[in-house]
Amino acid sequence: MGAVGLNFGSPTSGQGFDVTSTVNQIVTNLQSIERPWKDQLTALQDRDTALSSLGTQLSTLTSDLQALTDFNGTMAYKTGSSSNTDVLHLSSASASAVAGTHTVIVQNLAQVSTAATDAIKATDLVAGGITFKIGNGEWKTVNVGDASTEATIAGLSAAINNADLGVTANVLTNADGTARLSLVSKTDGSAGQITIADSTNNPTSPTSISDSTTSDTNANLGFTVIQNGIDATLKVDGVMVTSASNTVSNAIPGVTFQLLSTGTSDSNSTPPSIQVVIDNDTSSIETAIAKLVTDYNATIKAINAQEGKDSSGNPEPLYGTGVAAQIQGGLLTSVSRSFGSNAINSLIALGIKATPTADGTITLDADKLTSALNSSFDQVVSLFQDMGSFGAAFMETLDGLGTNSATGGAVALALKENSSQESTLNDNIDRQEGVIAAQKIRLTTELNLANQILQAIPQQMDQVDEMYSAITGYNRN
């Protein structure tokens, strides 16, 4: 601790001294005790930053690996194609789809059942009601012209939609200004067939709707089925399949496709055979493995950077620490191991090997990876997804190195240890700051008093002179 001097000139000058400056000098000397603690705290915080950065990179590696080890992840992705996209368009192929080629013959497309009234003027008043059912459902009746329904085609349409009866009602306007009430079933295929009630199929409540505005008052207003609900029929690998919709998802497991036509010009033509090919999405797998390699190299380079000094010649935060060596060793060991007796039993078999620089980074031979996927796809999947193989072993390594506190990850443990030390240092600094604050108050009080005494000396000396003169009759001045 350095010495603090007081400079107040001659004791009898009354000048005193700068209390604030003097106290600050003393406080600065007292704070020097904290300097080693603060330096150590800064070093630990820098180490935390470096560890957290490595933890983030290890988490990225874990995510990359999970995409490849997940049974429903990248390895399960499928692609598909149709030999005639005018007849059949492939919409999707999920992870549950199996690679293979299928023959599809579209015999007829699905239709949605529709019905419509005769054309009348949109403003004509109508009366009565309509009764219909969907498929094998119950009869439903909607009346028009009562207190709740406007007695027009538009009013009837609104009443049907508000009742939510399994159809969508619309008013269709013709070029001549006339209009029709149209019903479209909300259920695809034959199950959505609209049936209009008449005196034969529902004698207790047949449809009876009339146009009361025309010259032939109360003339019956025709209401008929325009299009029957029909299921699509197709043969898939020789097996007959029906679908209520032209979007078919029940023919090939995991595959959805759209039927667009039968591929024939007339009903007497024979529908053509369509080839639907489902294949493994090797392109996405190659991209995922390339990303794993890139992120692995970024992690290794980040560790290597911690082994030296910065541009100012100071050691990097993790220089010489055990955690950096542990992470580096764990990664290097994981990517160099072999598993099982398959031809594809290591990363080397996928074209992944150490770079010539021998700095721990790896390189990917894209052509070799493509060849392995095309010739031994199942073995590549096994390498990443089988128990006791590369994927499981590398995942275990990453869990043991990263920020996963539940599995005791090296980064997580190092951060926890640093946090404990930082807490102790902060407590020491806080206690010292408390002591300094108390001493600053005491010093300020005492030095202010001393300063007042020094500044009062000339006045006291004048008083002594006056007393002396009064006693002796001698004026010293």
LINZI-V25572 format. One record per residue. RES is the residue in one small letter. SS is DSSP state (H for helix, E for strand, C for the rest). PHI is phi in radians with two decimals (NA if undefined). OMEGA is omega in degrees with one decimal (* if undefined). Layout:
res;ss;phi;omega
RES;SS;PHI;OMEGA
RES;SS;PHI;OMEGA
This chain:
res;ss;phi;omega
m;C;NA;-178.4
g;C;-1.32;178.1
a;C;-1.41;177.5
v;C;-2.02;-178.9
g;C;-1.79;176.4
l;C;-1.85;179.8
n;C;-2.08;-179.9
f;C;-2.22;176.5
g;C;1.18;178.9
s;C;-1.15;-179.6
p;C;-1.05;-177.4
t;C;-1.72;-177.5
s;C;-1.36;-176.1
g;C;1.35;-176.7
q;C;-1.25;-175.7
g;C;1.19;179.8
f;C;-2.61;-179.4
d;C;-1.41;-176.6
v;H;-1.10;-177.0
t;H;-1.03;-179.8
s;H;-1.09;-179.1
t;H;-1.14;179.5
v;H;-1.09;-179.3
n;H;-1.09;177.1
q;H;-1.11;180.0
i;H;-1.14;179.5
v;H;-1.08;178.5
t;H;-1.05;178.1
n;H;-1.12;179.1
l;H;-1.16;-178.5
q;H;-1.25;178.7
s;H;-1.09;177.2
i;H;-1.12;-176.7
e;H;-1.38;-170.4
r;H;-0.98;178.6
p;H;-1.06;179.4
w;H;-1.14;-178.4
k;H;-1.17;177.0
d;H;-1.10;179.2
q;H;-1.16;179.2
l;H;-1.13;178.1
t;H;-1.10;179.0
a;H;-1.10;179.0
l;H;-1.17;179.1
q;H;-1.16;175.0
d;H;-1.11;178.6
r;H;-1.17;177.2
d;H;-1.03;-179.4
t;H;-1.06;-180.0
a;H;-1.15;179.8
l;H;-1.16;-179.8
s;H;-1.10;178.0
s;H;-1.10;177.2
l;H;-1.12;178.5
g;H;-1.07;177.8
t;H;-1.12;-179.7
q;H;-1.17;177.0
l;H;-1.18;176.9
s;H;-1.14;176.7
t;H;-1.10;176.9
l;H;-1.05;179.8
t;H;-1.08;178.5
s;H;-1.10;177.6
d;H;-1.03;-177.6
l;H;-1.23;179.6
q;H;-1.06;178.7
a;H;-1.07;-177.6
l;H;-1.66;-178.3
t;H;-1.62;179.2
d;C;-1.19;-178.7
f;C;-1.06;178.5
n;C;-1.86;-177.3
g;C;-1.58;-172.7
t;H;-1.01;-178.3
m;H;-1.10;-177.2
a;H;-1.64;-178.0
y;C;-1.07;-179.5
k;E;-2.21;171.6
t;E;-2.10;-179.8
g;E;-2.57;178.6
s;E;-2.61;177.6
s;E;-2.07;-179.5
s;C;-1.31;177.9
n;C;-2.52;-176.8
t;C;-1.31;174.1
d;C;-1.37;179.8
v;C;-1.75;-174.0
l;E;-2.43;177.4
h;E;-1.93;179.7
l;E;-1.37;-177.8
s;E;-1.56;-177.5
s;E;-2.82;173.5
a;E;-2.38;-174.5
s;C;-1.44;-178.7
a;C;-1.10;-178.5
s;C;-1.40;179.2
a;C;-1.19;179.6
v;C;-1.91;179.7
a;C;-1.05;179.1
g;E;2.90;-179.5
t;E;-2.03;-177.4
h;E;-2.21;177.1
t;E;-1.84;-177.7
v;E;-2.16;174.1
i;E;-2.10;-178.9
v;E;-1.58;-177.7
q;E;-1.49;172.7
n;E;-2.74;-179.3
l;C;-1.54;175.9
a;C;-1.31;176.3
q;E;-2.25;174.8
v;C;-1.69;-178.1
s;C;-1.22;177.5
t;E;-2.36;176.8
a;E;-2.54;-179.0
a;E;-2.72;175.9
t;E;-1.54;169.5
d;C;-1.17;-179.2
a;C;-1.45;173.1
i;E;-2.43;174.7
k;E;-1.19;-176.2
a;C;-1.06;-177.3
t;C;-1.61;-179.7
d;C;-1.09;176.0
l;C;-1.50;178.9
v;E;-2.10;-179.0
a;E;-2.44;178.2
g;E;1.64;-178.7
g;E;-2.85;177.5
i;E;-2.10;178.1
t;E;-2.24;-179.5
f;E;-2.68;173.6
k;E;-2.48;179.3
i;E;-1.92;-179.2
g;C;1.01;179.6
n;C;-1.71;-178.1
g;C;-1.31;-178.2
e;C;-1.46;176.8
w;C;-1.23;177.7
k;E;-2.18;-178.3
t;E;-2.10;174.4
v;E;-2.22;178.9
n;E;-1.67;-178.2
v;E;-2.21;177.3
g;C;1.52;176.2
d;C;-1.48;-173.7
a;C;-1.11;-174.4
s;C;-1.77;-174.2
t;C;-2.23;176.2
e;C;-1.11;-174.1
a;C;-1.44;177.2
t;C;-2.42;175.3
i;H;-1.02;180.0
a;H;-1.13;178.7
g;H;-1.12;178.4
l;H;-1.12;178.3
s;H;-1.05;-179.9
a;H;-1.11;-179.3
a;H;-1.11;179.5
i;H;-1.14;-179.6
n;H;-1.14;179.3
n;H;-1.15;-178.9
a;H;-1.38;178.1
d;C;0.87;-173.7
l;C;-1.78;177.3
g;C;1.60;176.7
v;E;-2.33;171.8
t;E;-1.94;-178.9
a;E;-1.75;177.5
n;E;-2.46;172.5
v;E;-1.82;-179.3
l;E;-1.75;-177.3
t;E;-1.76;178.7
n;C;-1.48;-179.2
a;C;-1.10;-178.2
d;C;-1.51;177.2
g;C;1.63;176.7
t;E;-1.33;-175.2
a;E;-2.41;177.1
r;E;-2.26;168.9
l;E;-1.51;-179.1
s;E;-2.00;173.8
l;E;-2.04;176.1
v;E;-2.15;-179.2
s;E;-1.12;176.5
k;C;-1.46;179.4
t;C;-1.87;-178.7
d;C;-1.24;169.9
g;C;1.20;-174.6
s;H;-1.15;-179.9
a;H;-1.17;-179.9
g;H;-1.79;-178.7
q;C;-1.03;175.5
i;E;-1.51;175.1
t;E;-2.10;179.3
i;E;-1.58;-179.3
a;C;-1.23;173.9
d;C;-2.40;-176.1
s;C;-1.21;-179.4
t;C;-1.60;-175.4
n;C;-1.47;178.0
n;C;-2.67;-172.7
p;C;-1.09;-178.3
t;C;-1.31;-178.3
s;C;-2.64;178.6
p;C;-1.31;175.4
t;C;-1.17;179.4
s;E;-2.52;-178.9
i;E;-2.24;-175.3
s;E;-2.41;177.1
d;E;-1.75;-175.5
s;C;-1.55;-178.9
t;C;-1.75;-176.8
t;C;-1.21;-177.8
s;C;-1.07;177.6
d;C;-1.60;-173.3
t;C;-0.91;179.9
n;C;1.09;176.1
a;E;-1.15;179.2
n;E;-1.06;178.1
l;C;-1.82;-175.6
g;C;-1.06;179.7
f;E;-2.50;-171.3
t;E;-2.30;174.1
v;E;-1.32;-179.7
i;E;-1.61;-177.8
q;E;-2.42;178.0
n;C;-1.34;173.4
g;C;-1.33;-176.5
i;E;-2.26;173.7
d;C;-1.42;172.2
a;E;-1.23;174.9
t;E;-2.18;-179.2
l;E;-2.67;174.0
k;E;-1.86;178.4
v;E;-2.08;-177.0
d;C;0.93;176.4
g;C;1.51;-177.9
v;E;-1.76;-179.9
m;E;-1.27;-179.4
v;E;-2.29;173.8
t;E;-1.99;178.6
s;E;-2.52;179.7
a;C;-1.17;-177.4
s;C;-2.14;173.8
n;C;-1.38;168.7
t;E;-1.61;-170.4
v;E;-1.82;178.5
s;C;-2.23;-177.7
n;C;-1.94;-175.9
a;C;-1.68;178.6
i;C;-2.15;-176.5
p;C;-0.91;176.4
g;C;1.43;-175.5
v;E;-2.07;175.2
t;E;-2.10;177.3
f;E;-2.44;-177.1
q;E;-1.91;175.5
l;E;-1.51;-176.9
l;C;-1.93;178.1
s;C;-2.91;174.9
t;C;-1.57;-179.1
g;C;1.41;-179.7
t;C;-2.05;-178.9
s;C;-1.56;178.3
d;C;-2.65;-173.9
s;C;-1.19;-178.5
n;C;-1.56;-178.3
s;C;-1.39;177.9
t;C;-1.54;-179.8
p;C;-1.06;-179.2
p;C;-1.34;174.5
s;E;-1.48;179.6
i;E;-1.88;177.0
q;E;-1.66;176.1
v;E;-1.89;-176.8
v;E;-1.89;175.5
i;E;-1.90;-176.2
d;E;-2.34;175.5
n;E;-1.22;-178.2
d;C;-1.44;-176.9
t;H;-1.16;179.8
s;H;-1.10;178.9
s;H;-1.16;178.6
i;H;-1.16;178.5
e;H;-1.05;178.7
t;H;-1.12;-178.7
a;H;-1.15;179.3
i;H;-1.20;177.5
a;H;-1.08;178.1
k;H;-1.16;177.2
l;H;-1.04;179.5
v;H;-1.13;-179.5
t;H;-1.06;-178.3
d;H;-1.24;174.7
y;H;-1.09;-179.5
n;H;-1.09;178.5
a;H;-1.09;178.8
t;H;-1.19;179.1
i;H;-1.06;-179.6
k;H;-1.13;178.2
a;H;-1.14;177.5
i;H;-1.20;179.3
n;H;-1.03;-178.9
a;H;-1.13;179.7
q;C;-1.41;-176.7
e;C;-1.54;-177.4
g;C;-2.14;-178.7
k;E;-2.12;179.9
d;C;-1.42;-176.2
s;C;-1.12;179.3
s;C;-1.63;179.1
g;C;1.53;179.1
n;C;-1.56;178.8
p;E;-1.04;175.5
e;C;-1.14;-174.0
p;C;-0.94;-177.1
l;C;-1.75;-178.5
y;C;-1.05;176.6
g;C;1.35;-179.7
t;C;-1.50;-178.9
g;H;-1.24;-175.5
v;H;-1.18;178.9
a;H;-1.12;178.9
a;H;-1.14;179.5
q;H;-1.13;179.7
i;H;-1.13;-178.9
q;H;-1.07;-179.2
g;H;-1.11;-179.8
g;H;-1.11;179.9
l;H;-1.18;-178.1
l;H;-1.08;-179.4
t;H;-1.16;-175.7
s;H;-1.10;-174.1
v;H;-1.40;-177.1
s;H;-1.79;-175.4
r;C;-1.42;173.6
s;C;-1.98;-176.2
f;C;-2.39;173.7
g;C;1.26;-174.2
s;C;-1.97;177.2
n;C;-1.15;175.5
a;C;-1.10;176.2
i;C;-1.70;-175.9
n;C;-2.14;-180.0
s;C;-2.78;176.8
l;H;-1.15;179.4
i;H;-1.06;179.9
a;H;-1.17;177.1
l;H;-1.66;-179.4
g;C;1.56;-180.0
i;E;-1.88;-179.4
k;E;-2.57;-178.4
a;E;-1.17;177.0
t;C;-1.31;-179.8
p;C;-1.06;-178.8
t;C;-1.25;177.8
a;C;0.99;178.5
d;C;-1.72;179.1
g;C;1.70;178.8
t;C;-1.37;-177.4
i;E;-2.23;179.5
t;E;-2.27;-176.9
l;E;-2.05;172.8
d;C;-1.59;-174.1
a;H;-1.06;-179.3
d;H;-1.15;-180.0
k;H;-1.18;177.6
l;H;-1.13;178.6
t;H;-1.03;179.6
s;H;-1.08;-179.8
a;H;-1.13;179.8
l;H;-1.17;-178.3
n;H;-1.32;-174.6
s;H;-1.71;-174.0
s;C;-2.43;-174.0
f;H;-1.01;-177.7
d;H;-1.06;179.2
q;H;-1.23;175.9
v;H;-1.11;177.4
v;H;-1.06;179.4
s;H;-1.07;-179.1
l;H;-1.04;-178.0
f;H;-1.67;-168.7
q;H;-2.05;178.9
d;C;-1.30;173.4
m;C;-1.11;177.1
g;C;1.30;178.2
s;C;-1.86;-173.3
f;H;-0.97;-175.4
g;H;-1.01;-179.0
a;H;-1.14;-178.1
a;H;-1.17;-178.7
f;H;-1.18;177.9
m;H;-1.09;177.6
e;H;-1.09;178.1
t;H;-1.09;-179.1
l;H;-1.11;176.9
d;H;-1.09;-178.9
g;H;-1.37;-178.8
l;H;-1.81;-167.9
g;C;-1.47;-173.9
t;C;-1.64;-179.1
n;C;-1.32;-177.0
s;H;-1.19;-179.4
a;H;-1.12;-180.0
t;H;-1.78;178.1
g;C;1.22;179.4
g;C;-1.02;-176.9
a;H;-1.03;179.9
v;H;-1.13;-180.0
a;H;-1.08;-179.7
l;H;-1.17;179.4
a;H;-1.13;177.8
l;H;-1.13;178.8
k;H;-1.14;178.5
e;H;-1.12;177.5
n;H;-1.05;-178.9
s;H;-1.06;178.3
s;H;-1.12;179.2
q;H;-1.15;179.7
e;H;-1.11;178.5
s;H;-1.09;178.8
t;H;-1.11;-180.0
l;H;-1.11;178.5
n;H;-1.10;177.0
d;H;-1.10;178.8
n;H;-1.07;-179.7
i;H;-1.14;179.9
d;H;-1.10;178.9
r;H;-1.11;179.4
q;H;-1.12;177.7
e;H;-1.12;176.7
g;H;-1.13;177.9
v;H;-1.09;-178.9
i;H;-1.09;-179.3
a;H;-1.07;178.8
a;H;-1.15;179.7
q;H;-1.16;179.2
k;H;-1.11;178.1
i;H;-1.11;-178.8
r;H;-1.12;-179.4
l;H;-1.09;-179.6
t;H;-1.06;179.5
t;H;-1.11;-176.6
e;H;-1.17;-177.8
l;H;-1.28;173.9
n;H;-1.10;177.9
l;H;-1.13;178.9
a;H;-1.10;-179.9
n;H;-1.14;177.9
q;H;-1.10;179.1
i;H;-1.12;-180.0
l;H;-1.06;-177.7
q;H;-1.22;-179.3
a;H;-1.54;-176.1
i;H;-1.02;-179.9
p;H;-1.02;-179.9
q;H;-1.14;179.2
q;H;-1.15;178.5
m;H;-1.17;176.4
d;H;-1.06;178.6
q;H;-1.12;178.0
v;H;-1.13;179.2
d;H;-1.07;-179.5
e;H;-1.12;178.4
m;H;-1.12;-179.3
y;H;-1.11;-179.7
s;H;-1.11;-178.7
a;H;-1.14;-177.0
i;H;-1.36;-172.4
t;H;-1.73;-175.0
g;C;1.30;-178.5
y;C;-1.89;178.0
n;C;-1.69;-176.5
r;C;-1.09;-179.4
n;C;-1.23;*
